[in-house]
Amino acid sequence: VRSAEGEEVAWSRSAAARSAALANWVSDTGGAEGAFATLVPAAALRTLSRVAEGGAEDGRALEGCSLAQLAQLLHGAHFLDVDVELLRLLSRTLCTGHLAGKSGPELGRLLGVVSDFPTKAERQAATEEPLYTQDAQHDATAPRAADAPKPPAPVCWLSTELVNEDALEDALADADMPTLNLVEVSELDLSDSRAAGRLFADAVDASRWLPKLEKVTGLGGFEVDVAALRRVASLDVSEEYEDGTQPYPMAGVRACIRGEGEASMEVLLAACVLRDGEVRVPVNAFRDDTSMTSIELPAGLTSLSEGAFRGCSSMTSIELPVGLTSLGEGAFFGCSSMTSIELPAGLTSLGEGAFADCSSMTSIALPAGLTSLGDGAFAGCSSMTSIELPAGLTSLGEGAFSGCSSMMSIALPAGLTSLGEGAFFGCSSMMSIALPAGLTSLGEGAFADCSSMTLIELPTGLTSLGDGAFSGCSSMTSIALPAGLTSLGDGAFAGCSSMTSIELPAGLTSLGVNAFFGCSSMTSIELPASLTSIGVRAFFGCSSMTSIELPAGLTSLGSAFAGCSSLTSIELPAGLTSLGEGAFFGCFSMTSIELPAGLTSLGEGAFAGCSSMTSIALPAGLTSLGDGAFSGCSSMTSIALPAGLTSLGDGAFAGCSSITSIELPASLTSIGVNAFAGCSSMTSIELPASLTSIGEGAFDGCSSMTSIALPAGFDESILRSAHVPPSAILRF
């Protein structure tokens, strides 16, 4: 076998001797790149990976290979410039026995081993004996060349050579112990682990899967109480965190560490140097370690990974190294005892929820170079009273300061152009805020539930307000909207219960759903002529509003004014063709309303609960009344139905207890369920000849009815379920 430089490494007609010599040479040279460039060419690795995926006959190529052989193979692959995904595939398939069972010669061909036998016959004769088997190479009891050194005792060093951090866990969890020769491993040395961020996790896995493990050593000279570690390993950690990651038993593992000198929690941090020189604290490294009160981070640290100190609820302080440039998502999420922290000047970004739910934090100074705050960066920091944002900040993420209920004021930098959804949601102590002139949009719920806010000036360049932008600002009495605003999002001012008036810009074309829902102090509002649509429940619950004039361009109206209990009158535009469901539901102060001539439909409950309405003229073009259209209009004494009406919806006049009589048009074909139920003052009614169906309970509770006039030939059987009172006489 030759090295990449052409050096003759081993020559022998004895396969056993040649195999042992090769193993010794590899061991002596420390796995030199040249040797593995020859032994494991990239093409052979790709072939091997296809075998691993295919599961065909060739999938038994590595039967009998020892742990050391597998690790050497993967170690060699690392020095070749092969695809990362291929390395990951190799690390998992080689270590879990999926390729077990192939003979030595077949393995040699798969790996592209270069032979120095000149003829095919010599090669065939030599390879009748396995080249890579446990007996021939790494078993201490196998026949050996006289000058071959004695192999070392079995030691699990796989974790120090694997090229991706998950490989050891996969190998130890799924491997066939006898095949990988792990059953005799009694000592685990993690001191040189390249995957240093997984030192403790590797130890946990090893204690679970290595039955004879007695000793674990690592960086800084610490030792592990293996018996205690096995107890930690037996804990049920099958449930995942909400973000999909497995619980990291850091606190339990740390309690198993013995040693002098460095504190056990610093041991991990000092070892967090990866192959590319980056220094970081691993993902979820100390997550939910509720016993930790403080920690000293190494000077070379450049990043804290996602959830690094998440849930460390007893941590009161931490000093971040000056070289730190990034904080991962939720790095300090839920550190509820932390009162303050100094961020290094080089920090340019804060990950999502970096300090979320740090409920004891009162203030924090942000570095000047910070350009963005991630979503929810300080969400739930309920003790924070103020914060100074750097001048270079251009965007605030969604919910950046949501739930900062003690924050009274904040100065936004001039360069800020947008506020994310819910940026200041629930900042219930904030009374005022100055928005930068360059701000063009407010995200959904940007200031929702800022219940103490009384004053805010919107910049002139603002063109849109997101849904619920100021919903729940219950102390706000008025606000001036910029002239360029063309739309108000759904619920933009919903729940602004102290707002008495607001001037809408002339160019406004639409009001979103629930735009002024629950503005119970608003007495009047002038709608601009440009307005063409009003969202459902736009003024629902504006219980102090007494009158309103609708713009001429409006053609339809949903339940925009439902619950406006003080509304006495409203002028509907001539072009209105439909009133939607619950349009004036619960307007119990309304005494009368004039419907436009072009109206063709009334939605369900359009005037339901208008208990002060005494009469209404329905337009001639109306062909149907929706369910409950006038239900509960208890003061209505009479109503003239249009000649073209063909149907009455269910409960159309239910509860109209003052109606004494009603004339049904000749075109009517159906009366809905409970259409006149509860019309307790109605004494008589004449049914038209065109009527073909009457719904169940149509006359239920009409206790004063004495007669029902039926046309000649009328099928009285359709009255059987209408609940006609016994006192009523049927007349033909």
C-alpha positions in Angstrom: 0.0 0.0 0.0 1.4 3.4 -1.0 0.9 6.8 0.5 -0.1 9.8 -1.6 3.5 10.8 -2.0 4.4 7.3 -3.4 6.1 6.1 -0.3 5.9 2.4 0.2 4.0 1.9 3.4 3.5 -1.9 3.6 4.6 -4.9 1.4 3.9 -8.5 2.3 2.3 -11.6 0.8 0.8 -12.2 4.2 -2.4 -10.3 4.5 -2.4 -10.5 8.3 1.1 -9.0 8.5 0.4 -6.4 5.9 -2.8 -5.4 7.7 -1.1 -5.1 11.1 1.8 -3.1 9.5 -0.7 -0.7 7.9 -2.6 -0.3 11.2 0.7 0.4 13.1 1.8 2.9 10.4 -1.5 4.8 10.6 -1.3 4.9 14.3 2.4 6.1 14.3 1.6 8.9 11.7 -1.5 10.0 13.6 -3.7 9.5 10.6 -1.7 11.6 8.1 -3.6 13.3 5.4 -1.6 11.7 2.7 -2.4 8.2 3.9 -6.0 8.8 3.9 -6.0 10.5 0.6 -4.8 7.1 -0.7 -6.9 4.9 1.5 -10.1 6.8 1.3 -10.5 8.7 -2.0 -13.5 10.9 -2.4 -15.0 8.7 -5.1 -14.8 5.7 -2.8 -16.6 7.6 -0.1 -19.3 8.6 -2.4 -19.7 4.9 -3.5 -19.8 3.9 0.2 -22.5 6.6 0.9 -24.6 5.2 -1.9 -24.3 1.7 -0.5 -25.3 3.1 2.9 -28.5 4.7 1.4 -29.3 1.7 -0.8 -29.4 -1.0 1.7 -28.5 -3.6 -1.0 -26.2 -6.5 -0.7 -23.2 -4.2 -0.5 -24.7 -2.7 2.6 -22.9 -5.3 4.8 -19.4 -3.9 3.9 -18.1 -3.2 7.4 -19.0 -6.3 9.4 -16.3 -7.0 12.0 -14.7 -3.5 11.9 -13.7 -2.3 15.3 -14.6 1.0 16.8 -11.1 2.3 16.1 -11.2 1.3 12.4 -14.5 3.0 11.9 -13.3 6.1 13.6 -10.1 6.1 11.5 -12.1 5.8 8.4 -14.3 8.8 9.3 -11.3 10.7 10.6 -9.7 10.3 7.2 -12.8 11.4 5.4 -12.7 14.6 7.4 -9.3 15.5 5.8 -10.7 15.1 2.4 -12.7 17.9 0.9 -16.0 16.1 0.8 -19.5 17.4 1.2 -20.7 18.0 4.8 -23.8 16.0 4.2 -21.7 13.1 3.1 -19.7 13.3 6.3 -22.9 13.4 8.3 -24.2 10.3 6.5 -20.9 8.5 7.0 -20.7 9.3 10.7 -24.2 7.9 11.2 -24.2 4.9 8.9 -20.6 3.7 9.7 -21.3 3.9 13.4 -24.7 2.2 13.5 -23.9 -1.0 11.8 -26.0 -0.3 8.6 -23.0 -1.4 6.5 -22.0 -4.4 8.6 -21.2 -7.8 7.1 -19.1 -7.3 3.9 -15.9 -9.3 3.6 -12.4 -7.8 3.7 -11.7 -7.9 0.0 -15.0 -6.4 -0.9 -14.4 -3.6 1.6 -11.0 -3.1 0.1 -12.5 -2.6 -3.3 -15.1 -0.2 -2.0 -12.5 1.9 -0.3 -10.2 1.9 -3.3 -7.1 0.5 -1.4 -4.1 0.6 -3.7 -2.3 -2.8 -3.8 1.3 -3.3 -4.8 0.8 -6.8 -6.2 1.7 -6.7 -9.9 -0.5 -9.4 -11.2 -4.2 -10.2 -10.9 -3.4 -13.7 -9.7 -1.2 -12.4 -6.9 -3.8 -9.9 -5.8 -6.5 -12.5 -5.8 -4.3 -14.9 -3.8 -3.5 -12.2 -1.3 -7.0 -11.0 -0.9 -8.5 -14.4 -0.2 -7.7 -13.5 3.4 -9.8 -10.6 4.8 -7.9 -7.3 4.8 -10.0 -5.4 7.3 -11.3 -7.7 10.0 -11.3 -7.5 13.8 -9.1 -10.6 14.0 -6.6 -9.4 11.5 -6.1 -5.9 12.9 -7.4 -4.6 16.2 -8.3 -7.5 18.4 -5.7 -8.0 21.2 -6.0 -11.8 21.0 -5.4 -12.1 17.2 -2.1 -13.4 15.7 0.3 -10.6 15.3 3.6 -9.9 13.5 6.6 -10.4 15.8 7.6 -6.8 15.6 4.1 -5.3 15.9 3.5 -3.2 19.0 0.9 -4.3 21.4 -2.4 -2.5 20.7 -3.8 -0.2 23.4 -6.6 -1.3 25.7 -10.1 -0.5 24.4 -10.8 3.2 25.0 -13.7 5.0 23.5 -12.1 7.9 21.6 -14.8 8.1 18.9 -16.1 11.5 20.1 -12.7 13.1 19.6 -12.7 12.2 15.9 -16.2 12.5 14.6 -16.8 15.5 12.4 -20.3 16.4 13.5 -21.6 16.9 17.0 -24.5 14.5 16.8 -22.5 11.5 15.6 -21.5 10.1 19.0 -25.0 10.2 20.3 -26.2 8.4 17.3 -23.4 5.8 17.4 -23.8 5.0 21.1 -27.6 5.0 21.0 -28.0 2.7 18.0 -24.8 0.7 17.6 -24.4 -3.0 17.9 -22.1 -3.2 21.0 -20.3 -6.4 20.1 -19.7 -5.3 16.4 -18.3 -1.9 17.5 -16.3 -3.5 20.3 -17.7 -1.2 22.9 -18.7 -3.6 25.6 -15.2 -3.6 27.1 -14.7 0.1 27.2 -14.1 1.2 30.8 -12.5 4.6 30.4 -13.7 7.6 28.4 -11.3 10.5 27.7 -12.9 13.7 26.5 -10.0 16.0 27.0 -9.2 16.5 23.3 -12.8 16.5 22.1 -13.2 18.8 19.1 -16.9 18.8 19.8 -16.2 20.4 23.2 -19.6 22.0 23.4 -21.0 18.5 23.9 -18.6 17.3 26.6 -21.2 16.8 29.3 -23.8 15.5 26.9 -21.3 13.0 25.5 -20.6 11.8 29.1 -24.3 11.3 29.7 -24.7 9.2 26.5 -21.6 7.2 27.3 -22.8 6.4 30.8 -26.1 5.1 29.3 -24.6 2.9 26.6 -21.2 1.8 27.8 -22.0 -0.9 30.3 -18.5 -1.3 31.8 -17.6 2.4 31.9 -16.0 3.4 35.2 -14.1 6.6 34.5 -14.6 9.7 32.5 -12.0 12.4 32.3 -11.9 15.8 30.6 -10.6 19.2 30.2 -9.1 20.8 33.3 -8.6 17.5 35.0 -12.2 17.0 36.1 -13.6 13.6 36.6 -17.2 12.4 36.4 -19.1 10.4 39.0 -20.3 7.7 36.6 -22.8 6.2 39.0 -24.4 9.6 39.6 -24.2 10.3 35.8 -26.1 7.1 35.1 -28.9 8.3 37.4 -29.1 11.5 35.4 -29.1 9.5 32.2 -32.0 7.5 33.4 -34.2 10.5 33.8 -37.1 10.9 31.4 -36.1 13.6 28.9 -38.3 12.3 26.2 -40.4 15.5 26.2 -39.2 18.3 24.0 -39.1 22.0 24.7 -41.7 24.2 22.9 -39.0 25.1 20.3 -38.5 21.4 19.5 -35.2 20.8 21.2 -34.5 18.2 23.8 -34.1 19.2 27.4 -30.4 19.5 28.3 -29.7 18.0 31.7 -26.9 20.5 32.4 -27.8 21.1 36.1 -27.9 17.4 36.8 -24.7 16.7 34.9 -22.8 19.4 36.6 -23.6 17.9 40.0 -21.8 14.7 38.9 -18.5 16.6 38.1 -15.6 16.2 40.5 -12.3 18.0 40.4 -10.1 20.7 41.8 -9.3 24.1 40.3 -11.8 25.3 37.7 -15.4 25.4 38.6 -17.3 22.8 36.7 -19.6 25.3 34.8 -16.5 27.1 33.5 -15.0 23.9 32.2 -17.5 23.7 29.4 -17.1 27.3 28.5 -13.3 27.2 28.3 -13.6 24.2 25.9 -16.0 25.9 23.5 -13.4 26.4 20.7 -14.6 24.9 17.4 -12.4 23.8 14.5 -12.9 27.1 12.7 -11.7 29.1 15.7 -15.1 30.5 16.6 -15.8 30.7 20.3 -19.3 30.3 21.5 -21.6 28.9 24.2 -23.6 26.0 22.7 -27.3 25.9 22.1 -29.3 25.4 25.4 -26.0 24.9 27.2 -27.2 26.0 30.7 -30.9 26.0 29.9 -33.2 25.7 33.0 -30.3 25.6 35.4 -32.1 27.2 38.3 -29.2 26.9 40.7 -26.8 29.1 38.8 -26.5 32.7 40.3 -23.6 34.0 38.2 -21.0 32.8 35.7 -17.7 34.2 34.3 -17.5 33.9 30.6 -14.2 33.4 28.8 -12.6 36.5 27.2 -12.5 35.0 23.7 -16.2 34.4 23.5 -17.8 35.8 20.3 -21.4 34.5 20.5 -24.0 33.1 22.8 -26.1 30.5 21.0 -29.8 30.0 21.2 -31.2 29.5 24.7 -27.7 29.4 26.2 -28.9 30.6 29.6 -32.6 30.3 29.1 -34.6 29.7 32.3 -31.7 30.4 34.6 -34.1 32.0 37.0 -31.6 32.5 39.9 -29.0 34.3 37.8 -28.6 37.9 39.1 -25.7 39.1 37.0 -23.4 38.2 34.2 -20.5 40.0 32.6 -20.3 39.7 28.9 -16.8 39.7 27.2 -15.9 42.7 25.1 -15.5 40.5 21.9 -19.1 39.3 21.9 -20.9 40.3 18.7 -24.1 38.4 18.8 -26.7 37.0 21.2 -28.8 34.1 20.0 -32.6 33.7 20.2 -33.7 33.5 23.8 -30.1 33.6 25.1 -31.3 35.0 28.5 -35.1 34.2 28.2 -36.7 33.9 31.6 -33.7 35.0 33.7 -36.2 36.5 36.0 -33.7 37.5 38.8 -31.4 39.5 36.5 -31.7 43.2 37.3 -29.1 44.7 34.8 -26.6 43.7 32.2 -23.9 45.6 30.3 -23.8 44.8 26.6 -20.4 45.0 24.9 -19.8 47.8 22.4 -19.3 45.4 19.5 -22.7 43.9 19.7 -24.6 44.5 16.4 -27.7 42.4 16.8 -30.0 40.9 19.5 -31.7 37.7 18.6 -35.5 37.0 19.1 -36.5 37.0 22.7 -32.9 37.6 23.9 -34.0 39.1 27.2 -37.7 38.2 27.1 -39.3 37.7 30.5 -36.3 39.1 32.4 -39.0 40.5 34.8 -36.6 42.1 37.3 -34.5 44.0 34.8 -35.0 47.8 35.3 -32.7 49.3 32.7 -30.2 48.4 30.0 -27.8 50.4 27.9 -27.8 49.3 24.3 -24.5 49.6 22.3 -24.2 52.4 19.7 -23.6 50.0 16.9 -26.8 48.1 17.3 -28.9 48.4 14.2 -31.8 46.0 14.9 -33.7 44.5 17.8 -35.1 41.0 17.2 -38.7 40.0 17.7 -39.6 40.1 21.4 -36.1 41.1 22.4 -37.3 42.6 25.7 -40.8 41.2 25.8 -42.1 40.8 29.3 -39.4 42.9 31.0 -42.2 44.1 33.3 -39.8 46.1 35.6 -38.0 48.1 32.9 -38.9 51.8 33.3 -36.8 53.3 30.5 -34.3 52.4 27.7 -32.3 54.5 25.4 -32.2 53.3 21.8 -29.1 53.8 19.7 -29.2 56.4 16.9 -28.4 53.9 14.2 -31.4 51.7 15.0 -33.6 51.3 11.9 -36.1 48.7 12.9 -37.8 47.3 15.9 -38.9 43.6 15.7 -42.4 42.3 16.5 -43.2 42.6 20.2 -39.7 44.1 20.9 -41.0 45.7 24.1 -44.4 44.0 24.5 -45.4 43.6 28.1 -42.9 46.2 29.5 -45.7 47.3 31.8 -43.5 49.7 33.8 -42.0 51.6 30.9 -43.3 55.2 31.0 -41.5 56.7 28.0 -39.0 56.0 25.3 -37.3 58.1 22.7 -37.3 56.5 19.2 -34.3 57.3 17.0 -34.8 59.6 14.0 -33.7 56.8 11.5 -36.5 54.5 12.5 -38.8 53.8 9.5 -41.0 51.0 10.8 -42.4 49.5 14.0 -43.0 45.8 14.0 -46.3 44.1 15.1 -47.0 44.6 18.8 -43.7 46.5 19.3 -45.0 48.2 22.5 -48.0 46.0 23.1 -49.1 46.1 26.8 -46.8 48.9 27.8 -49.5 50.0 30.2 -47.5 52.7 32.0 -46.5 54.6 28.8 -48.3 57.9 28.7 -46.7 59.5 25.6 -44.3 58.8 22.8 -42.7 60.9 20.0 -42.6 59.1 16.7 -39.8 59.9 14.3 -40.7 62.0 11.2 -39.5 59.2 8.8 -41.9 56.6 10.1 -44.1 55.4 7.3 -45.9 52.4 8.9 -47.1 51.1 12.2 -47.4 47.3 12.5 -50.4 45.5 13.9 -51.0 46.2 17.6 -47.9 48.5 17.8 -49.3 50.3 20.8 -52.2 48.0 21.7 -53.2 48.0 25.3 -51.0 51.0 26.2 -53.8 51.9 28.6 -52.1 55.0 30.1 -51.2 56.7 26.8 -52.9 60.1 26.4 -50.8 61.8 23.8 -49.2 60.7 20.6 -48.4 62.6 17.5 -48.4 60.7 14.2 -45.8 61.7 11.6 -47.1 63.3 8.4 -45.6 60.6 6.2 -47.6 57.8 7.8 -49.8 56.2 5.1 -51.3 53.2 7.0 -52.2 52.1 10.5 -51.9 48.3 11.1 -54.7 46.3 12.6 -55.2 47.1 16.3 -52.4 49.7 16.2 -53.9 51.6 19.2 -56.5 49.1 20.4 -57.1 49.2 24.1 -55.5 52.7 24.6 -58.3 53.4 27.1 -56.9 56.8 28.3 -56.5 58.3 24.8 -59.0 61.1 24.4 -58.1 62.3 20.9 -55.6 61.9 18.1 -54.8 63.8 14.9 -54.4 61.5 11.9 -52.0 62.6 9.1 -53.5 63.8 5.8 -51.9 61.1 3.7 -53.5 58.3 5.6 -55.8 56.2 3.2 -56.8 53.3 5.4 -57.4 52.3 9.0 -56.7 48.7 9.8 -59.0 46.3 11.6 -59.5 47.4 15.2 -57.1 50.3 14.8 -58.7 52.2 17.8 -60.9 49.4 19.2 -61.4 49.8 23.0 -60.2 53.5 23.2 -63.0 54.0 25.7 -62.0 57.6 26.6 -61.8 58.9 23.0 -64.5 61.6 22.5 -63.6 62.7 18.9 -61.3 62.1 16.0 -60.9 63.9 12.7 -60.5 61.5 9.8 -58.3 62.7 6.8 -60.1 63.7 3.6 -58.4 61.0 1.5 -59.5 58.1 3.7 -61.2 55.3 1.6 -61.8 52.5 4.1 -62.4 51.8 7.8 -61.3 48.3 8.9 -63.4 45.8 10.8 -63.8 46.9 14.5 -61.9 50.2 13.7 -63.6 52.1 16.6 -65.2 49.1 18.4 -66.0 50.0 22.0 -65.1 53.7 21.8 -67.8 54.2 24.3 -67.1 58.0 24.9 -67.2 59.0 21.3 -70.3 61.2 20.7 -69.9 62.0 17.0 -67.6 61.5 14.0 -67.5 63.0 10.6 -66.8 60.5 7.9 -65.0 61.8 4.8 -66.7 61.9 1.4 -64.0 59.7 0.0 -65.0 56.8 2.2 -66.3 53.8 0.2 -66.3 51.0 2.7 -66.9 50.6 6.4 -65.9 47.4 8.0 -68.1 45.1 10.1 -68.6 46.4 13.6 -66.5 49.5 12.8 -68.5 51.5 15.5 -69.9 48.6 17.5 -70.4 49.6 21.1 -69.9 53.3 20.6 -72.6 53.8 23.2 -72.4 57.6 23.4 -72.7 58.3 19.7 -76.0 60.1 19.1 -75.9 60.8 15.3 -73.8 60.3 12.2 -73.9 61.1 8.6 -72.7 58.5 6.1 -70.9 59.5 2.9 -72.8 59.5 -0.4 -70.4 56.9 -2.0 -71.3 54.1 0.4 -73.2 51.3 -1.3 -73.4 48.7 1.5 -73.2 48.6 5.3 -72.5 45.7 7.6 -73.0 45.6 11.4 -71.0 48.9 11.6 -73.2 50.6 14.2 -74.4 47.6 16.2 -74.6 48.4 19.9 -74.6 52.2 19.4 -77.2 52.4 22.1 -77.5 56.3 22.1 -77.9 56.6 18.3 -81.2 58.3 17.7 -81.0 59.1 14.0 -78.8 58.4 11.0 -79.1 59.4 7.4 -78.4 56.7 4.9 -77.0 57.5 1.5 -79.3 57.3 -1.5 -77.0 54.8 -3.2 -77.1 52.2 -0.5 -78.4 48.9 -1.8 -78.0 46.6 1.2 -77.9 46.6 5.0 -75.8 43.7 6.3 -76.3 41.4 9.3 -76.9 43.3 12.5 -76.4 46.7 10.9 -78.1 48.6 13.7 -78.5 45.7 16.2 -79.1 47.0 19.7 -79.6 50.7 18.8 -82.4 50.9 21.3 -82.5 54.7 21.3 -83.3 54.9 17.5 -86.9 56.0 17.0 -87.0 56.2 13.2 -84.9 55.8 10.1 -85.5 56.4 6.5 -84.3 53.7 4.2 -83.2 54.6 0.7 -85.4 53.7 -2.3 -82.7 51.5 -3.9 -82.4 49.2 -0.9 -83.0 45.6 -2.0 -82.0 43.5 1.0 -82.0 43.6 4.8 -79.6 41.3 6.5 -80.2 39.1 9.6 -81.0 41.2 12.7 -80.5 44.5 10.8 -82.7 46.3 13.3 -82.9 43.7 16.0 -83.3 45.1 19.5 -84.2 48.7 18.3 -86.7 48.8 21.1 -87.6 52.5 20.7 -88.4 52.3 17.0 -92.1 52.9 16.5 -92.4 52.7 12.7 -90.3 52.3 9.5 -91.1 52.6 5.8 -89.6 49.8 3.8 -88.7 50.6 0.1 -90.7 49.1 -2.7 -87.7 47.2 -4.2 -87.2 45.1 -1.1 -87.8 41.4 -1.8 -86.7 39.7 1.4 -86.3 40.3 5.1 -83.5 38.4 6.8 -83.9 36.3 9.9 -84.7 38.5 12.9 -84.6 41.7 10.9 -86.9 43.5 13.3 -86.9 41.1 16.2 -87.2 42.8 19.6 -88.5 46.1 18.2 -90.9 46.2 21.1 -92.3 49.7 20.5 -93.2 49.1 16.8 -97.0 49.3 16.4 -97.3 48.8 12.7 -95.2 48.3 9.5 -96.1 48.4 5.8 -94.4 45.6 3.9 -93.6 46.2 0.2 -95.7 44.6 -2.5 -92.8 42.7 -4.0 -91.8 40.9 -0.8 -91.7 37.2 -1.3 -90.4 35.8 2.1 -90.1 36.7 5.7 -87.0 35.2 7.5 -87.1 33.3 10.7 -88.0 35.5 13.6 -88.4 38.5 11.4 -90.8 40.3 13.8 -90.3 38.1 16.9 -90.8 40.0 20.1 -92.5 43.0 18.4 -94.9 43.0 21.4 -96.6 46.3 20.4 -97.6 45.4 16.8 -101.4 45.1 16.6 -101.8 44.2 13.0 -99.7 43.8 9.8 -100.7 43.5 6.2 -98.9 40.8 4.3 -98.3 41.4 0.5 -100.0 39.2 -2.1 -96.6 38.1 -3.4 -95.6 36.5 -0.1 -94.8 32.7 -0.5 -93.2 31.8 2.8 -93.2 32.8 6.5 -90.2 31.7 8.5 -89.9 29.9 11.8 -91.0 32.1 14.8 -91.6 35.0 12.3 -94.2 36.6 14.6 -93.5 34.8 17.8 -94.1 36.9 20.9 -96.2 39.5 19.0 -98.5 39.5 22.1 -100.6 42.6 21.0 -101.4 41.3 17.5 -105.1 40.6 17.3 -105.6 39.5 13.7 -103.8 38.8 10.4 -104.8 38.0 6.9 -102.8 35.4 5.0 -102.4 35.8 1.2 -103.4 33.1 -1.3 -99.8 32.9 -2.6 -98.5 31.5 0.7 -97.2 28.0 0.5 -95.3 27.5 3.7 -95.4 28.7 7.3 -92.5 27.9 9.7 -92.9 26.2 13.0 -94.0 28.5 15.8 -94.7 31.3 13.4 -97.5 32.6 15.7 -96.2 31.2 19.0 -97.0 33.6 21.9 -99.5 35.7 19.9 -101.8 35.6 22.9 -104.1 38.4 21.8 -104.9 37.0 18.3 -108.6 36.3 17.8 -108.8 35.7 14.1 -106.8 34.6 11.1 -108.3 35.3 7.7 -107.6 32.6 5.1 -108.3 32.9 1.4 -110.7 30.5 -0.3 -109.2 27.1 -0.9 -106.3 27.7 1.5 -104.6 24.5 2.7 -105.0 25.0 6.5 -102.7 22.0 7.1 -99.7 24.3 6.8 -100.9 26.0 10.0 -100.5 22.9 12.1 -97.0 23.7 13.3 -97.4 27.5 13.4 -98.7 27.4 17.0 -101.9 29.4 16.3 -103.4 30.2 19.7 -106.6 28.4 20.5 -108.5 31.7 20.8 -108.0 32.5 17.1 -110.9 31.8 14.8 -110.0 30.7 11.2 -112.1 32.6 8.7 -112.3 31.9 5.0 
